């Protein structure tokens, strides 16, 4: 019987897709040992943007997550999500490299990362850098829907990706747009053209189809799937590990996973979701409209917000229609961060101003100049490009290069030689002020397993200050708590 | 651009699938006007199982439900689901005929005709009965999966149905087992073989595929889709009207429905669900195992219950596997009521007794005798049939003839000459005592629209006897009620 392997995404993509990265270190730690026993091939563990989130919003030290978490996952190979390119943030490469070195120091030697154009020429250089610090890389091959993203495109891109000899290729459906039909067409193509490079499949459930696409993919030879543990599965996250494993068994495959040990993890995160008001992932209805504009849900709410600021919230539909046009003008970029934001923002501006490209964002100019990928400049409609670049602001950007300071320069700027590498990475990624604000914070808050109500009860009772004795009895069990005078 | 029309199932299949038929007449009346305004092609109102539920548990008169709803829904044709009068007992033709006649007399206008074997003779009888009493017949082609239910089977059934010259056929998928692929195969096939009689699709979301099958069917020419208004859509119910309409629109079709008119209906039933503790239909995960045993979810819990009673709850998986074997030996009946229950009960007995068909139900015997459809007798595995019929009880039942009394005879036997037709039908299904208890409960309870909490508040306050002035203030809003000489409340 054919084995199927699982990569867990719960604390990374599950957390990112459903909880806006609001999982605290203690929540992850409380589940880690159980997750470690299920037999996952690998588990996504951290994404670079969590540095900022944990420091700024949770007042936690992200290195605690890394240090304490790597101790508890002893069997499962952990994965970093991200690479050496700064994306939006324009973080200097030397800092990301330093970060990677530190991560490898904690024993995490596997990462997964994308180029938003599936541009494997650009990837080649990044991969070299990652290899040199001891990181093995899974490169993404991102799925998209457009006249440009044909079967032939994916066959070619799979060949290009395989030529880099990465650790693996991950066929990734970021918008949850794959259908069973497209899966049937593309998976055999990707597998064939990847040659002997292993291929993984990573899809989102935004449209309810991912659990079906996974089964189609396995029928066509896919051996490794990305899943999440409920309540961090479904919704806009990955399919549920239970659902996929159960369906595969019914189809006669052998999922290489013991999901029964994960039930306490589900209980743990479900209890946390309820206590903290975090969403519980559920299957969603199929939505055909997502194929029309392909604007991610998170961005739609953002656009609505932008339009509201100028009192034009009734123009949302017009903006979505305009986004279709802008995406075509831009040469059909994949609707993935940051490109989808550029398209969406420019579409909103076009609608607000009432004339296409009369006003443009700096990012639109940078895009037209190829700063966000050479393909952007090459594929953009020439007339639109002229209109965008034929303005004084554009002239200022021509020839600009993102600053690439040396590590020495960065260190000088962020506090000098007295600070450690980890501290430096933190300061650059999360902001110096914010990092200082967490200096006094101690160890991350513990999240007891909420499936143990007794522990919670005792915890609550010990918080009571007006009692010296508490005696509870139920059936055969009694608890006696006594407060002693402090010495 | 092509127009897509909708048959609403909220008041019938929606709560049958999700609320165990617990929707009360008053709840229906509270939204009836709005539903009538939405532009539905038809609205499903009732099937025979609701009659029992109404009387026994809700203590409401189902005929009154039909009459009251018909008074409020005048533009949209209301529809009867006309399978059997009594799912588990063999019913005389005269009783079926009276059942249709009374439904028509009380205001229904259409009947969706069903036979669990897709049997032509049965369709013909029922279609004629419906026509005779003035109900417009729609004929179900029930979808099933088995070696017998091939494309050719459905082509043949479509050809047979077409000879009845009904206005419409309905591809009905009670188990939610249709996939987009099977929809794509069957819809064109049925259309080609039925002289293009307009085809409705009625599917369930039991394994999450219903909404996708609707779109696939629409792309292939289906113009009438059965949907429910949330929260009575999804789960094991029909697809959501809003979802199918929105997706059809995104595909370039024109849904002929007024969404806005139905938003209050959704809000109302959501409030009812919360107040009464009824489930809210939500999309479910795809479950491939359902294709293996095809035992409906409601039946699985029943099997589990039967096994638990004899301390064998750990053998459910075995019982499900046995159900697959029994279904094959029974000649692959469609897994719908009552046939699915016959298969399931016999499977449970086989597992509990430990020897297959050593003990059999009377229904297994009747099935083997062809009393639940000639096909049952024809398709059953001959050895199994011999084993079932070659016992004293088998021989005893073989001699019995299903009676076909006239209505006069039925009336003489139950109720007597004074009994109205409507009551006679209730008496056929229920005991005298059950009906008396229902009558004693009085008229159906009124359910105000939950969107008007203020009205509810005022209503409750005016019931108070103890005070003559009541003042309620919240923020900038205040209400004062004053009692004047016991006569009026202002």
HADDOCK unambig.tbl for C-alpha pairs under 7 A between the chains (distance, minus, plus):
assign (segid A and resid 247 and name CA) (segid B and resid 287 and name CA) 6.25 0.50 0.50
assign (segid A and resid 247 and name CA) (segid B and resid 288 and name CA) 5.30 0.50 0.50
assign (segid A and resid 247 and name CA) (segid B and resid 289 and name CA) 6.67 0.50 0.50
assign (segid A and resid 250 and name CA) (segid B and resid 288 and name CA) 6.37 0.50 0.50
assign (segid A and resid 250 and name CA) (segid B and resid 289 and name CA) 5.50 0.50 0.50
assign (segid A and resid 283 and name CA) (segid B and resid 283 and name CA) 5.66 0.50 0.50
assign (segid A and resid 283 and name CA) (segid B and resid 284 and name CA) 5.96 0.50 0.50
assign (segid A and resid 283 and name CA) (segid B and resid 285 and name CA) 6.22 0.50 0.50
assign (segid A and resid 284 and name CA) (segid B and resid 283 and name CA) 5.99 0.50 0.50
assign (segid A and resid 285 and name CA) (segid B and resid 283 and name CA) 6.24 0.50 0.50
assign (segid A and resid 287 and name CA) (segid B and resid 247 and name CA) 6.11 0.50 0.50
assign (segid A and resid 288 and name CA) (segid B and resid 247 and name CA) 4.96 0.50 0.50
assign (segid A and resid 288 and name CA) (segid B and resid 250 and name CA) 5.97 0.50 0.50
assign (segid A and resid 289 and name CA) (segid B and resid 247 and name CA) 6.61 0.50 0.50
assign (segid A and resid 289 and name CA) (segid B and resid 250 and name CA) 5.41 0.50 0.50
